[in-house]
């Protein structure tokens, strides 16, 4: 029993670092769901793309606030980390200077949370793409 | 373009997106993904409704 557990742990640690194990998470970060699509999980990738992008764009359309890199309040730092997970969407939003409005009504605050959650969901999606790449998941 | 969603619509959109991602990433087979996604969606929306009614009762 203990031997099989040890062997399993060793097998997990010795997961081969293939090119796909690096490329899939990177692509998945830039474009939500692309890490799955590049591994021919088209439907899963498409659903992840639609879910995460819809949530992010709705947040933007609801006048949500986007966080920039900062060293101030802990909630601002966490907001930035959440936003950063959206990858390409976050980069484009910053480049276009969107999401800078003052939060003046309740739904704008929802929009801010939508964009943070979209980034956090993309982190989960990236981890899943990595697990598929190393063969831990089908 | 500005979109204004009411509280319930916002909760529904949030629940739908999060449930899809949770379903796909937390389960192995397609059947399990669908079941878990539906379970998460029901829990998200059910939780929001229950919390709403609790707040309504507390306010009275």
N, CA and C atoms of all chains as a GROMACS GRO file, in nm:
protein
  594
    1UNK      N    1   0.084  -0.121   0.000
    1UNK     CA    2   0.000   0.000   0.000
    1UNK      C    3   0.087   0.125   0.000
    2UNK      N    4   0.179   0.128   0.097
    2UNK     CA    5   0.268   0.245   0.107
    2UNK      C    6   0.358   0.252  -0.016
    3UNK      N    7   0.398   0.133  -0.067
    3UNK     CA    8   0.486   0.130  -0.183
    3UNK      C    9   0.417   0.188  -0.306
    4UNK      N   10   0.288   0.150  -0.324
    4UNK     CA   11   0.216   0.198  -0.442
    4UNK      C   12   0.195   0.349  -0.434
    5UNK      N   13   0.171   0.398  -0.311
    5UNK     CA   14   0.155   0.544  -0.294
    5UNK      C   15   0.285   0.616  -0.327
    6UNK      N   16   0.395   0.559  -0.278
    6UNK     CA   17   0.526   0.620  -0.305
    6UNK      C   18   0.556   0.620  -0.454
    7UNK      N   19   0.523   0.506  -0.519
    7UNK     CA   20   0.549   0.496  -0.663
    7UNK      C   21   0.467   0.598  -0.740
    8UNK      N   22   0.340   0.615  -0.695
    8UNK     CA   23   0.251   0.710  -0.764
    8UNK      C   24   0.306   0.852  -0.749
    9UNK      N   25   0.352   0.884  -0.625
    9UNK     CA   26   0.407   1.017  -0.601
    9UNK      C   27   0.529   1.040  -0.689
   10UNK      N   28   0.615   0.936  -0.698
   10UNK     CA   29   0.734   0.949  -0.782
   10UNK      C   30   0.695   0.969  -0.929
   11UNK      N   31   0.591   0.896  -0.971
   11UNK     CA   32   0.546   0.908  -1.110
   11UNK      C   33   0.495   1.049  -1.138
   12UNK      N   34   0.423   1.106  -1.038
   12UNK     CA   35   0.372   1.242  -1.055
   12UNK      C   36   0.488   1.341  -1.066
   13UNK      N   37   0.588   1.319  -0.979
   13UNK     CA   38   0.702   1.411  -0.980
   13UNK      C   39   0.780   1.402  -1.110
   14UNK      N   40   0.780   1.281  -1.169
   14UNK     CA   41   0.860   1.259  -1.289
   14UNK      C   42   0.781   1.282  -1.418
   15UNK      N   43   0.673   1.362  -1.408
   15UNK     CA   44   0.595   1.392  -1.528
   15UNK      C   45   0.686   1.458  -1.631
   16UNK      N   46   0.688   1.406  -1.754
   16UNK     CA   47   0.781   1.459  -1.854
   16UNK      C   48   0.747   1.603  -1.891
   17UNK      N   49   0.850   1.686  -1.898
   17UNK     CA   50   0.830   1.827  -1.935
   17UNK      C   51   0.841   1.837  -2.086
   18UNK      N   52   0.730   1.817  -2.153
   18UNK     CA   53   0.730   1.823  -2.299
   18UNK      C   54   0.711   1.967  -2.346
   19UNK      N   55   0.726   1.986  -2.474
   19UNK     CA   56   0.704   2.119  -2.532
   19UNK      C   57   0.559   2.161  -2.509
   20UNK      N   58   0.468   2.064  -2.526
   20UNK     CA   59   0.326   2.093  -2.508
   20UNK      C   60   0.294   2.136  -2.365
   21UNK      N   61   0.367   2.078  -2.268
   21UNK     CA   62   0.343   2.112  -2.127
   21UNK      C   63   0.380   2.257  -2.096
   22UNK      N   64   0.459   2.317  -2.182
   22UNK     CA   65   0.496   2.459  -2.164
   22UNK      C   66   0.411   2.547  -2.254
   23UNK      N   67   0.391   2.500  -2.379
   23UNK     CA   68   0.320   2.583  -2.477
   23UNK      C   69   0.170   2.593  -2.444
   24UNK      N   70   0.108   2.482  -2.407
   24UNK     CA   71  -0.038   2.483  -2.383
   24UNK      C   72  -0.078   2.583  -2.273
   25UNK      N   73  -0.011   2.582  -2.156
   25UNK     CA   74  -0.050   2.683  -2.056
   25UNK      C   75  -0.023   2.826  -2.103
   26UNK      N   76   0.088   2.846  -2.176
   26UNK     CA   77   0.120   2.981  -2.222
   26UNK      C   78   0.015   3.032  -2.321
   27UNK      N   79  -0.020   2.946  -2.417
   27UNK     CA   80  -0.123   2.985  -2.515
   27UNK      C   81  -0.258   3.001  -2.446
   28UNK      N   82  -0.283   2.911  -2.349
   28UNK     CA   83  -0.410   2.918  -2.274
   28UNK      C   84  -0.421   3.045  -2.192
   29UNK      N   85  -0.308   3.097  -2.147
   29UNK     CA   86  -0.312   3.223  -2.073
   29UNK      C   87  -0.342   3.339  -2.168
   30UNK      N   88  -0.277   3.338  -2.283
   30UNK     CA   89  -0.297   3.448  -2.379
   30UNK      C   90  -0.440   3.450  -2.433
   31UNK      N   91  -0.487   3.333  -2.474
   31UNK     CA   92  -0.624   3.322  -2.528
   31UNK      C   93  -0.697   3.214  -2.449
   32UNK      N   94  -0.795   3.250  -2.369
   32UNK     CA   95  -0.865   3.150  -2.287
   32UNK      C   96  -0.919   3.034  -2.372
   33UNK      N   97  -0.891   2.913  -2.329
   33UNK     CA   98  -0.939   2.794  -2.400
   33UNK      C   99  -0.845   2.745  -2.509
   34UNK      N  100  -0.750   2.828  -2.550
   34UNK     CA  101  -0.661   2.789  -2.660
   34UNK      C  102  -0.566   2.676  -2.618
   35UNK      N  103  -0.536   2.668  -2.488
   35UNK     CA  104  -0.452   2.559  -2.439
   35UNK      C  105  -0.517   2.423  -2.459
   36UNK      N  106  -0.649   2.420  -2.457
   36UNK     CA  107  -0.723   2.296  -2.484
   36UNK      C  108  -0.733   2.273  -2.634
   37UNK      N  109  -0.760   2.381  -2.706
   37UNK     CA  110  -0.777   2.367  -2.852
   37UNK      C  111  -0.649   2.317  -2.919
   38UNK      N  112  -0.535   2.365  -2.872
   38UNK     CA  113  -0.407   2.324  -2.932
   38UNK      C  114  -0.382   2.175  -2.908
   39UNK      N  115  -0.452   2.119  -2.810
   39UNK     CA  116  -0.440   1.975  -2.784
   39UNK      C  117  -0.560   1.898  -2.839
   40UNK      N  118  -0.629   1.963  -2.932
   40UNK     CA  119  -0.743   1.904  -3.004
   40UNK      C  120  -0.864   1.876  -2.916
   41UNK      N  121  -0.876   1.947  -2.806
   41UNK     CA  122  -1.000   1.942  -2.725
   41UNK      C  123  -1.082   2.062  -2.768
   42UNK      N  124  -1.140   2.052  -2.888
   42UNK     CA  125  -1.204   2.167  -2.950
   42UNK      C  126  -1.327   2.216  -2.873
   43UNK      N  127  -1.413   2.122  -2.836
   43UNK     CA  128  -1.538   2.164  -2.770
   43UNK      C  129  -1.509   2.222  -2.632
   44UNK      N  130  -1.424   2.154  -2.557
   44UNK     CA  131  -1.389   2.206  -2.424
   44UNK      C  132  -1.325   2.345  -2.437
   45UNK      N  133  -1.231   2.357  -2.530
   45UNK     CA  134  -1.163   2.484  -2.549
   45UNK      C  135  -1.261   2.594  -2.591
   46UNK      N  136  -1.353   2.559  -2.680
   46UNK     CA  137  -1.452   2.657  -2.726
   46UNK      C  138  -1.542   2.703  -2.613
   47UNK      N  139  -1.586   2.608  -2.531
   47UNK     CA  140  -1.672   2.644  -2.419
   47UNK      C  141  -1.598   2.730  -2.317
   48UNK      N  142  -1.473   2.696  -2.291
   48UNK     CA  143  -1.393   2.778  -2.197
   48UNK      C  144  -1.373   2.918  -2.253
   49UNK      N  145  -1.344   2.925  -2.383
   49UNK     CA  146  -1.325   3.055  -2.448
   49UNK      C  147  -1.450   3.141  -2.434
   50UNK      N  148  -1.564   3.084  -2.473
   50UNK     CA  149  -1.690   3.160  -2.469
   50UNK      C  150  -1.722   3.204  -2.326
   51UNK      N  151  -1.707   3.112  -2.230
   51UNK     CA  152  -1.742   3.145  -2.091
   51UNK      C  153  -1.654   3.257  -2.036
   52UNK      N  154  -1.524   3.242  -2.051
   52UNK     CA  155  -1.432   3.338  -1.989
   52UNK      C  156  -1.436   3.473  -2.061
   53UNK      N  157  -1.437   3.468  -2.195
   53UNK     CA  158  -1.438   3.594  -2.270
   53UNK      C  159  -1.571   3.668  -2.248
   54UNK      N  160  -1.681   3.595  -2.246
   54UNK     CA  161  -1.811   3.660  -2.221
   54UNK      C  162  -1.812   3.729  -2.085
   55UNK      N  163  -1.762   3.658  -1.984
   55UNK     CA  164  -1.761   3.716  -1.850
   55UNK      C  165  -1.675   3.842  -1.846
   56UNK      N  166  -1.560   3.836  -1.910
   56UNK     CA  167  -1.469   3.951  -1.909
   56UNK      C  168  -1.530   4.069  -1.984
   57UNK      N  169  -1.583   4.042  -2.104
   57UNK     CA  170  -1.638   4.151  -2.185
   57UNK      C  171  -1.762   4.212  -2.120
   58UNK      N  172  -1.843   4.127  -2.058
   58UNK     CA  173  -1.959   4.182  -1.987
   58UNK      C  174  -1.915   4.273  -1.873
   59UNK      N  175  -1.810   4.230  -1.803
   59UNK     CA  176  -1.756   4.313  -1.695
   59UNK      C  177  -1.709   4.447  -1.746
   60UNK      N  178  -1.645   4.444  -1.862
   60UNK     CA  179  -1.598   4.568  -1.923
   60UNK      C  180  -1.716   4.656  -1.965
   61UNK      N  181  -1.818   4.592  -2.024
   61UNK     CA  182  -1.936   4.667  -2.069
   61UNK      C  183  -2.017   4.722  -1.952
   62UNK      N  184  -2.001   4.660  -1.835
   62UNK     CA  185  -2.072   4.710  -1.717
   62UNK      C  186  -1.992   4.819  -1.646
   63UNK      N  187  -1.890   4.872  -1.715
   63UNK     CA  188  -1.806   4.981  -1.663
   63UNK      C  189  -1.724   4.936  -1.543
   64UNK      N  190  -1.683   4.808  -1.545
   64UNK     CA  191  -1.598   4.757  -1.437
   64UNK      C  192  -1.460   4.819  -1.442
   65UNK      N  193  -1.393   4.814  -1.329
   65UNK     CA  194  -1.260   4.874  -1.316
   65UNK      C  195  -1.153   4.767  -1.336
   66UNK      N  196  -1.048   4.801  -1.409
   66UNK     CA  197  -0.938   4.708  -1.429
   66UNK      C  198  -0.820   4.754  -1.343
   67UNK      N  199  -0.756   4.659  -1.276
   67UNK     CA  200  -0.646   4.693  -1.186
   67UNK      C  201  -0.512   4.688  -1.260
   68UNK      N  202  -0.427   4.782  -1.229
   68UNK     CA  203  -0.291   4.782  -1.283
   68UNK      C  204  -0.196   4.731  -1.175
   69UNK      N  205  -0.072   4.700  -1.216
   69UNK     CA  206   0.028   4.656  -1.119
   69UNK      C  207   0.045   4.764  -1.013
   70UNK      N  208   0.040   4.722  -0.888
   70UNK     CA  209   0.050   4.820  -0.780
   70UNK      C  210   0.109   4.756  -0.656
   71UNK      N  211   0.156   4.836  -0.568
   71UNK     CA  212   0.212   4.785  -0.442
   71UNK      C  213   0.141   4.844  -0.323
   72UNK      N  214   0.017   4.877  -0.341
   72UNK     CA  215  -0.059   4.943  -0.235
   72UNK      C  216  -0.143   4.849  -0.152
   73UNK      N  217  -0.272   4.875  -0.154
   73UNK     CA  218  -0.366   4.798  -0.074
   73UNK      C  219  -0.369   4.651  -0.118
   74UNK      N  220  -0.382   4.561  -0.020
   74UNK     CA  221  -0.378   4.418  -0.050
   74UNK      C  222  -0.491   4.378  -0.146
   75UNK      N  223  -0.608   4.441  -0.132
   75UNK     CA  224  -0.719   4.407  -0.221
   75UNK      C  225  -0.690   4.452  -0.365
   76UNK      N  226  -0.619   4.563  -0.378
   76UNK     CA  227  -0.581   4.609  -0.512
   76UNK      C  228  -0.481   4.512  -0.576
   77UNK      N  229  -0.388   4.462  -0.492
   77UNK     CA  230  -0.290   4.366  -0.543
   77UNK      C  231  -0.360   4.237  -0.587
   78UNK      N  232  -0.454   4.190  -0.505
   78UNK     CA  233  -0.528   4.068  -0.540
   78UNK      C  234  -0.614   4.090  -0.665
   79UNK      N  235  -0.669   4.210  -0.676
   79UNK     CA  236  -0.747   4.243  -0.796
   79UNK      C  237  -0.659   4.238  -0.920
   80UNK      N  238  -0.538   4.288  -0.907
   80UNK     CA  239  -0.444   4.286  -1.020
   80UNK      C  240  -0.409   4.142  -1.059
   81UNK      N  241  -0.384   4.058  -0.958
   81UNK     CA  242  -0.350   3.918  -0.986
   81UNK      C  243  -0.467   3.850  -1.058
   82UNK      N  244  -0.589   3.876  -1.011
   82UNK     CA  245  -0.708   3.819  -1.076
   82UNK      C  246  -0.720   3.865  -1.220
   83UNK      N  247  -0.706   3.994  -1.240
   83UNK     CA  248  -0.714   4.051  -1.377
   83UNK      C  249  -0.606   3.994  -1.468
   84UNK      N  250  -0.487   3.977  -1.411
   84UNK     CA  251  -0.372   3.928  -1.490
   84UNK      C  252  -0.400   3.790  -1.550
   85UNK      N  253  -0.481   3.711  -1.482
   85UNK     CA  254  -0.512   3.577  -1.531
   85UNK      C  255  -0.582   3.578  -1.666
   86UNK      N  256  -0.648   3.687  -1.700
   86UNK     CA  257  -0.720   3.694  -1.827
   86UNK      C  258  -0.626   3.706  -1.947
   87UNK      N  259  -0.498   3.724  -1.921
   87UNK     CA  260  -0.396   3.720  -2.026
   87UNK      C  261  -0.414   3.823  -2.136
   88UNK      N  262  -0.439   3.775  -2.257
   88UNK     CA  263  -0.451   3.862  -2.373
   88UNK      C  264  -0.561   3.966  -2.357
   89UNK      N  265  -0.670   3.925  -2.296
   89UNK     CA  266  -0.781   4.020  -2.274
   89UNK      C  267  -0.736   4.136  -2.186
   90UNK      N  268  -0.658   4.103  -2.084
   90UNK     CA  269  -0.608   4.206  -1.992
   90UNK      C  270  -0.511   4.299  -2.064
   91UNK      N  271  -0.424   4.240  -2.144
   91UNK     CA  272  -0.324   4.320  -2.217
   91UNK      C  273  -0.393   4.417  -2.313
   92UNK      N  274  -0.491   4.366  -2.389
   92UNK     CA  275  -0.563   4.451  -2.484
   92UNK      C  276  -0.638   4.562  -2.410
   93UNK      N  277  -0.702   4.524  -2.299
   93UNK     CA  278  -0.778   4.623  -2.221
   93UNK      C  279  -0.688   4.736  -2.171
   94UNK      N  280  -0.571   4.698  -2.120
   94UNK     CA  281  -0.477   4.801  -2.073
   94UNK      C  282  -0.427   4.886  -2.189
   95UNK      N  283  -0.397   4.819  -2.302
   95UNK     CA  284  -0.344   4.892  -2.418
   95UNK      C  285  -0.445   4.993  -2.471
   96UNK      N  286  -0.572   4.957  -2.466
   96UNK     CA  287  -0.676   5.046  -2.518
   96UNK      C  288  -0.724   5.145  -2.411
   97UNK      N  289  -0.669   5.133  -2.292
   97UNK     CA  290  -0.706   5.220  -2.180
   97UNK      C  291  -0.855   5.209  -2.145
   98UNK      N  292  -0.906   5.088  -2.157
   98UNK     CA  293  -1.045   5.064  -2.116
   98UNK      C  294  -1.048   5.029  -1.967
   99UNK      N  295  -1.168   5.028  -1.911
   99UNK     CA  296  -1.184   4.985  -1.773
   99UNK      C  297  -1.126   5.081  -1.671
  100UNK      N  298  -1.122   5.209  -1.703
  100UNK     CA  299  -1.065   5.306  -1.611
  100UNK      C  300  -1.169   5.397  -1.546
  101UNK      N  301  -1.296   5.368  -1.571
  101UNK     CA  302  -1.402   5.453  -1.518
  101UNK      C  303  -1.415   5.440  -1.367
  102UNK      N  304  -1.467   5.545  -1.305
  102UNK     CA  305  -1.493   5.540  -1.162
  102UNK      C  306  -1.616   5.454  -1.138
  103UNK      N  307  -1.613   5.374  -1.031
  103UNK     CA  308  -1.727   5.288  -1.001
  103UNK      C  309  -1.835   5.373  -0.935
  104UNK      N  310  -1.939   5.402  -1.014
  104UNK     CA  311  -2.041   5.495  -0.966
  104UNK      C  312  -2.173   5.427  -0.934
  105UNK      N  313  -2.189   5.302  -0.976
  105UNK     CA  314  -2.314   5.233  -0.945
  105UNK      C  315  -2.288   5.085  -0.922
  106UNK      N  316  -2.388   5.016  -0.866
  106UNK     CA  317  -2.368   4.878  -0.819
  106UNK      C  318  -2.322   4.784  -0.929
  107UNK      N  319  -2.381   4.795  -1.047
  107UNK     CA  320  -2.345   4.699  -1.152
  107UNK      C  321  -2.202   4.719  -1.202
  108UNK      N  322  -2.148   4.840  -1.184
  108UNK     CA  323  -2.008   4.862  -1.221
  108UNK      C  324  -1.918   4.781  -1.128
  109UNK      N  325  -1.959   4.771  -1.002
  109UNK     CA  326  -1.882   4.688  -0.909
  109UNK      C  327  -1.893   4.541  -0.948
  110UNK      N  328  -2.011   4.500  -0.993
  110UNK     CA  329  -2.026   4.363  -1.044
  110UNK      C  330  -1.932   4.341  -1.162
  111UNK      N  331  -1.924   4.442  -1.248
  111UNK     CA  332  -1.837   4.431  -1.365
  111UNK      C  333  -1.691   4.410  -1.325
  112UNK      N  334  -1.648   4.484  -1.222
  112UNK     CA  335  -1.512   4.466  -1.172
  112UNK      C  336  -1.490   4.322  -1.126
  113UNK      N  337  -1.587   4.270  -1.054
  113UNK     CA  338  -1.575   4.131  -1.004
  113UNK      C  339  -1.581   4.031  -1.119
  114UNK      N  340  -1.662   4.059  -1.219
  114UNK     CA  341  -1.670   3.970  -1.336
  114UNK      C  342  -1.532   3.955  -1.401
  115UNK      N  343  -1.462   4.068  -1.417
  115UNK     CA  344  -1.332   4.063  -1.484
  115UNK      C  345  -1.228   3.990  -1.398
  116UNK      N  346  -1.235   4.009  -1.268
  116UNK     CA  347  -1.141   3.938  -1.179
  116UNK      C  348  -1.169   3.788  -1.186
  117UNK      N  349  -1.297   3.752  -1.178
  117UNK     CA  350  -1.333   3.609  -1.180
  117UNK      C  351  -1.298   3.547  -1.315
  118UNK      N  352  -1.314   3.622  -1.423
  118UNK     CA  353  -1.276   3.570  -1.555
  118UNK      C  354  -1.127   3.532  -1.555
  119UNK      N  355  -1.045   3.617  -1.496
  119UNK     CA  356  -0.902   3.588  -1.486
  119UNK      C  357  -0.874   3.466  -1.400
  120UNK      N  358  -0.944   3.456  -1.288
  120UNK     CA  359  -0.924   3.341  -1.198
  120UNK      C  360  -0.970   3.212  -1.264
  121UNK      N  361  -1.080   3.218  -1.336
  121UNK     CA  362  -1.128   3.099  -1.408
  121UNK      C  363  -1.026   3.058  -1.515
  122UNK      N  364  -0.962   3.157  -1.575
  122UNK     CA  365  -0.861   3.124  -1.676
  122UNK      C  366  -0.740   3.056  -1.612
  123UNK      N  367  -0.707   3.093  -1.489
  123UNK     CA  368  -0.598   3.022  -1.418
  123UNK      C  369  -0.633   2.873  -1.404
  124UNK      N  370  -0.759   2.845  -1.369
  124UNK     CA  371  -0.802   2.705  -1.356
  124UNK      C  372  -0.794   2.635  -1.491
  125UNK      N  373  -0.836   2.706  -1.594
  125UNK     CA  374  -0.832   2.651  -1.730
  125UNK      C  375  -0.688   2.620  -1.772
  126UNK      N  376  -0.595   2.709  -1.735
  126UNK     CA  377  -0.453   2.689  -1.768
  126UNK      C  378  -0.401   2.563  -1.698
  127UNK      N  379  -0.436   2.547  -1.571
  127UNK     CA  380  -0.392   2.429  -1.495
  127UNK      C  381  -0.447   2.302  -1.560
  128UNK      N  382  -0.571   2.308  -1.606
  128UNK     CA  383  -0.632   2.192  -1.671
  128UNK      C  384  -0.560   2.158  -1.802
  129UNK      N  385  -0.526   2.261  -1.879
  129UNK     CA  386  -0.454   2.239  -2.005
  129UNK      C  387  -0.318   2.174  -1.977
  130UNK      N  388  -0.255   2.217  -1.868
  130UNK     CA  389  -0.126   2.159  -1.830
  130UNK      C  390  -0.142   2.011  -1.793
  131UNK      N  391  -0.246   1.981  -1.716
  131UNK     CA  392  -0.269   1.841  -1.677
  131UNK      C  393  -0.297   1.753  -1.798
  132UNK      N  394  -0.364   1.807  -1.898
  132UNK     CA  395  -0.387   1.729  -2.020
  132UNK      C  396  -0.254   1.709  -2.092
  133UNK      N  397  -0.171   1.813  -2.094
  133UNK     CA  398  -0.044   1.805  -2.166
  133UNK      C  399   0.052   1.702  -2.106
  134UNK      N  400   0.049   1.688  -1.973
  134UNK     CA  401   0.141   1.591  -1.910
  134UNK      C  402   0.077   1.454  -1.897
  135UNK      N  403  -0.046   1.439  -1.947
  135UNK     CA  404  -0.112   1.309  -1.947
  135UNK      C  405  -0.180   1.271  -1.817
  136UNK      N  406  -0.194   1.368  -1.727
  136UNK     CA  407  -0.260   1.340  -1.599
  136UNK      C  408  -0.411   1.335  -1.617
  137UNK      N  409  -0.460   1.398  -1.724
  137UNK     CA  410  -0.603   1.400  -1.752
  137UNK      C  411  -0.622   1.376  -1.901
  138UNK      N  412  -0.734   1.315  -1.936
  138UNK     CA  413  -0.761   1.287  -2.078
  138UNK      C  414  -0.817   1.409  -2.150
  139UNK      N  415  -2.013   5.134  -2.517
  139UNK     CA  416  -2.136   5.058  -2.490
  139UNK      C  417  -2.143   5.024  -2.340
  140UNK      N  418  -2.255   5.051  -2.282
  140UNK     CA  419  -2.273   5.019  -2.140
  140UNK      C  420  -2.389   4.923  -2.123
  141UNK      N  421  -2.365   4.819  -2.048
  141UNK     CA  422  -2.470   4.720  -2.020
  141UNK      C  423  -2.504   4.729  -1.872
  142UNK      N  424  -2.630   4.734  -1.842
  142UNK     CA  425  -2.673   4.734  -1.703
  142UNK      C  426  -2.755   4.608  -1.676
  143UNK      N  427  -2.700   4.518  -1.600
  143UNK     CA  428  -2.771   4.396  -1.564
  143UNK      C  429  -2.831   4.412  -1.425
  144UNK      N  430  -2.950   4.354  -1.405
  144UNK     CA  431  -3.001   4.356  -1.268
  144UNK      C  432  -2.930   4.247  -1.187
  145UNK      N  433  -2.956   4.243  -1.060
  145UNK     CA  434  -2.880   4.154  -0.972
  145UNK      C  435  -2.896   4.008  -1.014
  146UNK      N  436  -3.020   3.969  -1.046
  146UNK     CA  437  -3.043   3.828  -1.079
  146UNK      C  438  -2.977   3.790  -1.211
  147UNK      N  439  -2.986   3.878  -1.310
  147UNK     CA  440  -2.921   3.850  -1.439
  147UNK      C  441  -2.770   3.836  -1.421
  148UNK      N  442  -2.713   3.926  -1.341
  148UNK     CA  443  -2.568   3.920  -1.317
  148UNK      C  444  -2.532   3.788  -1.249
  149UNK      N  445  -2.612   3.748  -1.150
  149UNK     CA  446  -2.586   3.621  -1.080
  149UNK      C  447  -2.598   3.502  -1.175
  150UNK      N  448  -2.695   3.510  -1.267
  150UNK     CA  449  -2.715   3.399  -1.361
  150UNK      C  450  -2.599   3.387  -1.459
  151UNK      N  451  -2.555   3.500  -1.513
  151UNK     CA  452  -2.441   3.499  -1.606
  151UNK      C  453  -2.316   3.447  -1.536
  152UNK      N  454  -2.294   3.496  -1.415
  152UNK     CA  455  -2.179   3.451  -1.336
  152UNK      C  456  -2.187   3.301  -1.312
  153UNK      N  457  -2.303   3.253  -1.269
  153UNK     CA  458  -2.320   3.110  -1.238
  153UNK      C  459  -2.298   3.025  -1.362
  154UNK      N  460  -2.349   3.071  -1.475
  154UNK     CA  461  -2.336   2.994  -1.599
  154UNK      C  462  -2.188   2.981  -1.640
  155UNK      N  463  -2.119   3.092  -1.643
  155UNK     CA  464  -1.978   3.089  -1.685
  155UNK      C  465  -1.892   3.007  -1.590
  156UNK      N  466  -1.909   3.032  -1.461
  156UNK     CA  467  -1.827   2.960  -1.362
  156UNK      C  468  -1.858   2.810  -1.365
  157UNK      N  469  -1.985   2.775  -1.383
  157UNK     CA  470  -2.024   2.634  -1.384
  157UNK      C  471  -1.964   2.560  -1.504
  158UNK      N  472  -1.964   2.626  -1.618
  158UNK     CA  473  -1.905   2.563  -1.738
  158UNK      C  474  -1.757   2.534  -1.715
  159UNK      N  475  -1.685   2.635  -1.662
  159UNK     CA  476  -1.541   2.616  -1.639
  159UNK      C  477  -1.517   2.510  -1.531
  160UNK      N  478  -1.594   2.516  -1.423
  160UNK     CA  479  -1.577   2.416  -1.316
  160UNK      C  480  -1.605   2.275  -1.369
  161UNK      N  481  -1.713   2.262  -1.446
  161UNK     CA  482  -1.750   2.130  -1.498
  161UNK      C  483  -1.639   2.072  -1.585
  162UNK      N  484  -1.586   2.153  -1.674
  162UNK     CA  485  -1.483   2.104  -1.768
  162UNK      C  486  -1.352   2.072  -1.695
  163UNK      N  487  -1.316   2.157  -1.600
  163UNK     CA  488  -1.183   2.141  -1.540
  163UNK      C  489  -1.179   2.045  -1.421
  164UNK      N  490  -1.293   2.019  -1.359
  164UNK     CA  491  -1.290   1.938  -1.236
  164UNK      C  492  -1.330   1.793  -1.256
  165UNK      N  493  -1.371   1.754  -1.376
  165UNK     CA  494  -1.414   1.615  -1.398
  165UNK      C  495  -1.348   1.557  -1.522
  166UNK      N  496  -1.351   1.424  -1.529
  166UNK     CA  497  -1.278   1.353  -1.636
  166UNK      C  498  -1.362   1.328  -1.761
  167UNK      N  499  -1.478   1.266  -1.742
  167UNK     CA  500  -1.558   1.227  -1.858
  167UNK      C  501  -1.663   1.333  -1.892
  168UNK      N  502  -1.712   1.325  -2.016
  168UNK     CA  503  -1.811   1.425  -2.060
  168UNK      C  504  -1.937   1.422  -1.974
  169UNK      N  505  -1.983   1.300  -1.944
  169UNK     CA  506  -2.104   1.286  -1.863
  169UNK      C  507  -2.086   1.349  -1.725
  170UNK      N  508  -1.971   1.321  -1.663
  170UNK     CA  509  -1.943   1.378  -1.531
  170UNK      C  510  -1.930   1.531  -1.538
  171UNK      N  511  -1.872   1.579  -1.647
  171UNK     CA  512  -1.857   1.725  -1.664
  171UNK      C  513  -1.994   1.792  -1.667
  172UNK      N  514  -2.085   1.734  -1.745
  172UNK     CA  515  -2.219   1.793  -1.758
  172UNK      C  516  -2.291   1.788  -1.623
  173UNK      N  517  -2.283   1.676  -1.556
  173UNK     CA  518  -2.351   1.661  -1.427
  173UNK      C  519  -2.296   1.760  -1.324
  174UNK      N  520  -2.164   1.771  -1.320
  174UNK     CA  521  -2.102   1.861  -1.220
  174UNK      C  522  -2.130   2.007  -1.256
  175UNK      N  523  -2.129   2.037  -1.385
  175UNK     CA  524  -2.161   2.174  -1.428
  175UNK      C  525  -2.302   2.213  -1.388
  176UNK      N  526  -2.397   2.122  -1.410
  176UNK     CA  527  -2.536   2.150  -1.371
  176UNK      C  528  -2.549   2.163  -1.219
  177UNK      N  529  -2.476   2.078  -1.147
  177UNK     CA  530  -2.479   2.083  -1.000
  177UNK      C  531  -2.427   2.219  -0.952
  178UNK      N  532  -2.314   2.263  -1.008
  178UNK     CA  533  -2.256   2.393  -0.969
  178UNK      C  534  -2.352   2.507  -1.001
  179UNK      N  535  -2.413   2.499  -1.121
  179UNK     CA  536  -2.507   2.606  -1.160
  179UNK      C  537  -2.623   2.614  -1.062
  180UNK      N  538  -2.677   2.498  -1.027
  180UNK     CA  539  -2.789   2.494  -0.932
  180UNK      C  540  -2.746   2.548  -0.796
  181UNK      N  541  -2.626   2.512  -0.753
  181UNK     CA  542  -2.577   2.559  -0.622
  181UNK      C  543  -2.554   2.710  -0.622
  182UNK      N  544  -2.495   2.760  -0.730
  182UNK     CA  545  -2.471   2.905  -0.739
  182UNK      C  546  -2.602   2.982  -0.732
  183UNK      N  547  -2.696   2.943  -0.820
  183UNK     CA  548  -2.823   3.017  -0.825
  183UNK      C  549  -2.906   2.992  -0.700
  184UNK      N  550  -2.910   2.867  -0.657
  184UNK     CA  551  -2.985   2.832  -0.535
  184UNK      C  552  -2.929   2.908  -0.416
  185UNK      N  553  -2.796   2.914  -0.406
  185UNK     CA  554  -2.732   2.986  -0.296
  185UNK      C  555  -2.768   3.134  -0.298
  186UNK      N  556  -2.770   3.192  -0.419
  186UNK     CA  557  -2.805   3.334  -0.431
  186UNK      C  558  -2.949   3.359  -0.388
  187UNK      N  559  -3.038   3.268  -0.430
  187UNK     CA  560  -3.180   3.283  -0.394
  187UNK      C  561  -3.200   3.269  -0.243
  188UNK      N  562  -3.136   3.167  -0.186
  188UNK     CA  563  -3.149   3.145  -0.040
  188UNK      C  564  -3.093   3.265   0.036
  189UNK      N  565  -2.975   3.312  -0.007
  189UNK     CA  566  -2.914   3.428   0.060
  189UNK      C  567  -3.006   3.550   0.049
  190UNK      N  568  -3.069   3.566  -0.068
  190UNK     CA  569  -3.162   3.678  -0.086
  190UNK      C  570  -3.279   3.672   0.009
  191UNK      N  571  -3.337   3.553   0.022
  191UNK     CA  572  -3.451   3.537   0.114
  191UNK      C  573  -3.409   3.555   0.260
  192UNK      N  574  -3.290   3.508   0.295
  192UNK     CA  575  -3.240   3.525   0.433
  192UNK      C  576  -3.224   3.674   0.464
  193UNK      N  577  -3.168   3.748   0.366
  193UNK     CA  578  -3.151   3.892   0.388
  193UNK      C  579  -3.286   3.962   0.400
  194UNK      N  580  -3.384   3.914   0.320
  194UNK     CA  581  -3.518   3.973   0.327
  194UNK      C  582  -3.579   3.948   0.463
  195UNK      N  583  -3.560   3.827   0.518
  195UNK     CA  584  -3.614   3.795   0.650
  195UNK      C  585  -3.544   3.877   0.759
  196UNK      N  586  -3.412   3.892   0.746
  196UNK     CA  587  -3.337   3.968   0.847
  196UNK      C  588  -3.378   4.115   0.848
  197UNK      N  589  -3.416   4.164   0.731
  197UNK     CA  590  -3.449   4.306   0.719
  197UNK      C  591  -3.587   4.337   0.779
  198UNK      N  592  -3.671   4.235   0.788
  198UNK     CA  593  -3.809   4.258   0.839
  198UNK      C  594  -3.810   4.273   0.990
   0.00000   0.00000   0.00000
